Each structure stands twice: as structure tokens, then as C-alpha cells.
Amino acid sequence: MTQIGIGLVGGGYMGKAHAVAYSAVGPVFNTRLRPRLEVIAATSQASAETYAKAYGFARAASDWQDLVADPKVQAVVIASPQSTHRAIAEAAFAAGKPVFCEKPLGASLEDARAMTAAAEASGLPNMIGFNYVRTPATQFVRQLLAQGVLGDITWFRGEHTEDFLADPTLPANWRTRDRANGCMGDLAPHPINCMLALMGPVAELNARIETVHGLRPGPNGPEAVTNDDHAQIMLRFASGVMGHLYISRTATGRKMGYAYEIHGTKGAIRFDQEDQNAVHLYRAEGPEAARGFTRILTGPCHPDYLAFCQGPGHGTGYQDQIIIEARDFLTAIETGHPVWPTFRDGLAVSQIVETAFQSSDSGRWVAVPAT
């Protein structure tokens, strides 16, 4: 086994998840590279020291530049606000250090392009954090599609629906300001990444992006919401198949509605992240009277499940997805070979987000440029 020094930028919600993942990934997957938690950076020295003590990092830094420059930091994990991603990633690549960056890749398409260019020019391992697509269930679905179990695919429907801003009386906050923090910047990258993984590239789309609650309570009275609450996108994939996405942060009653349905000539699949350890598979075979969706519970025979549990149906959880991501990043570093999804895959997601805004503004179908 060889140790590798990890530097983590950001100690909040996702920062904690990554800290836990890098502490656990070695024993869970018996990795050859064993992470050593070297430095964590936050917006103040006091916050960084609190995080370092809580998560087990050797040192704290109030400036991410000090983290990147530290010779004991051999790989950088970015879990800070998206507006900071580009500068940190570019500096890390210039310092010769692999980078794992949380989604979205940057605060804009321009950022995503620059970060991808820097990653590929460096030749260093790079990955973007789309954790939901790593569940054993969705990995199994990708296998079924690759095996042609559904026959010729005829339709795709995806969604990411939550209700954390469904109540119009909730006060305005950072989530209700700036386009990058809206539904398309925050939630949409996840189902778009999933859609691309399952269905391949998109040729063209027609989007409608809207704000549901235009005013929210503020400290000095009603405050305008300046970004989007939900969006629907009609799609034509490069394969010719039609599809649809719906993304919302105002979907009352939905907590983690990362879901999809795929129809084919020989069967169909349904999946919902609120029941993330089950896949519903329909096979168009046998007597019609006996046909129906079969609920398949994930177990040791499904991808990456056995490392966490030997019992079928016992299930994996959110944190386990982050541990799988950490394993993938360590694999990319150890082997020197790219492991999906890379920064270029993140750029493809950013391009679709930008094209959706263009379509919504123009009211037209818009072709999605190649990245």
C-alpha cells in the first residue's frame, strides 16, 4: 500500500461527505492507494481548524492557495462553492496535482471549458462528482442497457424533483440569487449526467425554465427571486430517440426525486432514488397475463455492493456513493487512466445547461454543440 496526501477545499455539507469517504475508502475497497488527510481549507482559519479537528486532517488553512502549494498535498478535492472551482482547479493542475471537483464543473460554461482545457493540457487525472449515478442500482441499469435487455430504446423520461423551496413563505437566501444557484445550476446537472450515461449525447432540445415563486420574504420586505425554480426540457438524442427531463426545487412532497424511466422494444425500466436499492424491470416475454414489472433488490451480485454489505436487500446509502467516487478517483491516480466521469463529461453537462437557457430564452428548439 502507498499513501497519498489529500487536500480538501471546503468543509461544509459536501466537504464532510468527502472527508468521511477518504477516511473509509481504504478499508471498504482495500485500495492500494491509502488516503492521508493532510490539509483542509475553509473561508477562515477558525472554521478550517474546526473542520480539521472534526474530520481528522493534519493541518488547517484559511487560503486554498496554501493548500494547493503544500508539498504534502498530492491530490486536491474541491467541495467549495462553484464560483471558486475554476481558480482552484487551474492552480492545482499547474502544480501537477490531480483534481476531483464537485458538480457543477464551474459557475458558467466558460469556466467549464477552461477547466477541461487545463485538465487535458496537464495530462493529470481529473474527475467530477456525480454521485447518484454510482448507486449499485443505476450501475446495474447501465449494464442491462449495454446488454440490450430492453431491445431498441424508444423513450426516456428523467427528473430531479425536490421540495426544499416549495413553500413560498420561506425567506430568500443564497439559493434564490444568481443563475448559478438556481434549479438548473444546482439540481439539473445530476439528471443530465444520468441521462447522458444511459442514453448518450443529445442532438437538440426545447426547454422552458421558470421561477415559480417570484417574491420571498427578506430582511427589508419582499425580495425578488432572481433565478429559476423549475424547468422542463424536451429532448432528441443523437440516436434519434425522444426524451424529456423535469427538474424542480418546488415539487411539493418530493425529497430526492432523482428518477428515470426507459422504454424499449423488449422491456422497460423504472428507478427512483427515494428507493435507491431497487430497480423495476419489465420484460416483454411470456404470457401477457403473467407479465409485469419485477422489483429487483440490489445485493452482492450488483456493482460495488459487496464492498459494503454481504446481505442482499440490506442496501447502500448516500455516503456509500461518495466512497465509490473516492475509490474511482484513487483508481484514476494509481493507473493513470481516465475514470468516468472526467472534466470533459462535466463540460458536456454544462453545455446542455447553457443550451437549455438559450432555448428557453428564444422559445425554439436548439441544437446542442459538440464539446
N, C-alpha and C positions, 0 to 999 in steps of 0.2 A: 504494500500500500504506500501511496505517496500523498503527502499533504499539499493542499493548495489554499493560499490565503484569500479570503473573501472580504471584499469591501461592499457595504450596503449603504446606499444613499436613500434615506427616508426610513423613519421608524414607526409610522402610523399603521393603519389597518393592513395594508399590503406589506409594509416593511416587517411587521411582526410575523405575518404568514411566511415570508421568505426566510426570516431568521430561524423560525421553527423548522422549516423544510431543510435548511442546510445543516441544522443540528441532527436531524433524523435520517437524512438520505443515506448516509454511510451504512448504518446498521440495517435499514429497511431493505436496501438493494445490494448490500455488500459491494459497494463501489470500490474500484481500485484507487480513484482519487478521493481523498477524505478531506472535506472542507474544514478549514480552521477559521473561526470567526475573528478577523483581525480588527477592522475599523468600521464603525457606523457613524454616518454624518447626518445631522439634522439642522434645523434653522437656527438653533442656539446651542451654546456649549452645555448649558444646563439640561436641555432636552436630550442632547446626544449622550450625555453621561447617564441620564436616567435610563435611556434605551440600552446602552452598553451594559449596565448592571443587570437590567431585567432579562436581556436576551443572551448574555454571555460573551459579548465582544471584548477583545483585549483593550481597545482604545476607543475614544470618542473624538469626533471632530465637528466643529461648527461650520466648516467650509468644505464642500465636496472636493475642491481642488486639492486640499491637503490629503484627502483620502486617495484620490487618483494618483497623486505623486508618491505616496507611501510605498517604499520598495517591498514591503511585506504583503501588500495587496497585489495579488496576481490575477484576479478576475473581479469585475465590477457588476453589481446588481443594482439596477435603477428602479426604485419604488417611490419616487418623488413626483410632484405634480408634472403633468405633461409639458407645461411650458419650460421646464428645466431639462427635458430629456436630451434635446439636440446638443447643447453645450457639453453636457456630461459625457455623452457617448463619443462625441468627436474628440474630446480630450483623452478619454480612455484609449481609444484606438490609436491616437498619436503616441501614447505612452506604451503601446504594444500589449494592451491588456484586453482579453475577451470581454464581451458585454452581453448581459441579459437585461432587457428593458421591458418593463410593464407596458401593457397596451394603454392607449394607442401609441404608435411609434413616436409621434410628435404632436405638437399643437396645431399643425397645418400640413397640407400636402407638401408644401415647400420643405418643411422640416423633415418629413418622412423621406423625401428624395435625397436630401443632403445626408441624412443619417445612413441611408442604404449605400450611397456612393462612398462614404467614409468607411463603412464596414467592408465593402467589397474591395476597395483600394488597399485596405490593411491586410486582407487575407486572413484575418483572425476570426475565430468562432464568434457567432452572434446569434441571438435568439430573441423572440418577442413572446410575452407572456399571455397566451390564450389558454387558460387552464381548463375551461369547461369541456373543450373538445378532447381532453385527455382522460375522461372517465372511461373505465373498462367497457361500459355500455356503448358509448359512441365509437370507441376504437373497434368494437365488435361490429357495429353497423358499417364502418368503413371496410372491414373485411368482407362482409356479406355483399356489399356493392361491388367490390373488386372481383368477387367470385361469380357475379352475375345472377345471384339468387333471385333478384326481382325481375330479371329479364331486361327488356328495353325500358329505360326510365321515361315516364311520360309527364310527371308533375312533381314539383317541390313546393312545400309551404313551410316557412320558418317564422319564428317570433322570439322576441326577448321582451317580456312584459313584467313590470314590477309596479308597485303602488306607493312608493315612498313619497311621492308628491301628488297623490290623488286628492288629498284634502285641500281645497282652495284656501282654507284658513291658516294653513301652515305658513310661517313667516318666510320672506325672501332670504336667501343665503347664497353662498358661493356657487351652489349648483344652478341657481336661476339667473346667473350672469355670465356673459361671454359664450360665444358659439361653441368653443371647445369643451365647455362643461355641460352642454345640452344633451338631450337624449341621443342625438346622432354621434356626438363626440364621446359620450360616456358608455352607453349601452350597446349601440349599434355595431361597434367593431366585433363583439363576440359572435352574434349570429351571422354576420357577414363572413367572418373567418370560418365558421362551421359550414356555411353554405358552399364556400369555395372548396373546402376539404371534401365535401360529399358530392358536389355537382360539377366542379371545375369552373373555369372562368365565365364571366358574364359578358355577353356581347353588347347589350343595350338595356336601358331601364327607364322607367317612368315613375317619378316619386312625387309625393305630396308630404311636406314637412310643416307641422303646425304647432302653435302654442295653444294649449287648452285653457289654462288659467292665466290671463294676461296681466293681472294685478295680484299682488300678495301683500300682506301686512309688512310694513317696515318700521324702523325706529321713529321716523318722522312722518308717518302716514303711509298710504298705499304706495307701493313701489312696483314699477313696471318689470315684468319678466322679459328678459332680452334674449332668451334662447328658446329652443324647441322642447315640447313635451312629448310629442309622438310623431310617428311617420309611417307611411305605408309605401311600399315600393313594388311595382310590377316589374318582372324580370324576363329577359330572354337570354338563356345561357348560350355559350358558343356551340354547344351540342345541338341547339335548336329547341330544347325543352323549355317550357314555360314555368314560371315560378312566382312566388310572392313572399314578401317579408313584412312583418308588422313589428314595430318597436315602440315601447311606451313606458314612461315612468309614472303615468296616471291611470294605470289599468287596475281599478279598484278590485281588491281581493287577490291579486296575483303577487306572489312574493319572489319567486325565482322561475318565471315562465320562459325559460330557455328551452324551446320545444321545436320539433320539426316532424313533418310527415312527408313520406316519399312514396309515390305510386309507380308501379311498373307493370309490364305485361304479364308477369308471372307472380306478382305479390305486392305487398306494401309493408311499410314500417312506420311505427309511431314511437316517439320518445318525448319525455318531459322531464326536465331537470329537477322538478319538485319530487319526482320519483326516480332519482338518478341511477338506481341499481336495477332498473327493469327496462327491457326492450319489448315492444309489442310487434310481433311478426305475423303477417298473413301470407299464406301460400295458396295460390290458386290451383289446387290439385285435390284429387279425391272427390267423393260425392258432394254435391252442393249442400245437402242437408247437414253435412258434418264439418263444413268449413267455418272458420272464424279466426280472429286474432288470438295468438298464443302469447301469454306473458312469460317472457324468459327472464329469470332472475340471474344476475351476474354471479360468478363463482370462480374458483381457481382455474377453470379452463378458458377464461376470458383474459384479454391482455392486461398485464400489470396488476391483476387482482391478488394473486397468490402471495406476493411480497408483503401484503398487509394482513391477510387472513386466509386460513385453510378451510373455512366453512362456507359452502355455497349459500347464497342468500343473506349472509350476515351483513354484507355491504361495505362500501367505502364512502368517504365523505369529502367535503370541500378541501380540508387541509391535505388530504392524500393527493389531490390533483396537483397541488403546489409541490409536493415532494416528487411526484413523477416529473414535473418540469425541471426540478433541480437535477434529477438523475440524467435527464436528456441533455442539459447544459454541460454537466460534467463529462458525459459521453462525447459530446462535440469537442470539448477541450482535449480530452485524452486521445481521441482518434485523429483529430484534425480534419474530420469530415463534417460537413453541414448536417444538422439535425433539424427537421421541420418543427415549427415554423421559424424561418430566418427573418432578418430585417426585410428582405425582398417580399416575403409573404405579408409582412406588416404593411409594406408600401402598397401592395395590391388592395388591401382593406382600405387604406387611406384614400386611394384613388376612387373607389366605389363611393365612399362617403362624400367626397368632393363632387363627383358626378351626380349624386342624388340631389345635392343642393342646387347644382346647375339646372337639373331637370325641374325641380320644384319652382325655381325662380322663373323659368321660361314656360312652364306648363307643357313641355314637349318630351317625347322620347329622346334620349341622348345616348350616343354610342359611348362605351367605356374604353378609354385609351389603354393600349398595352403599357405595362410598366417595365 
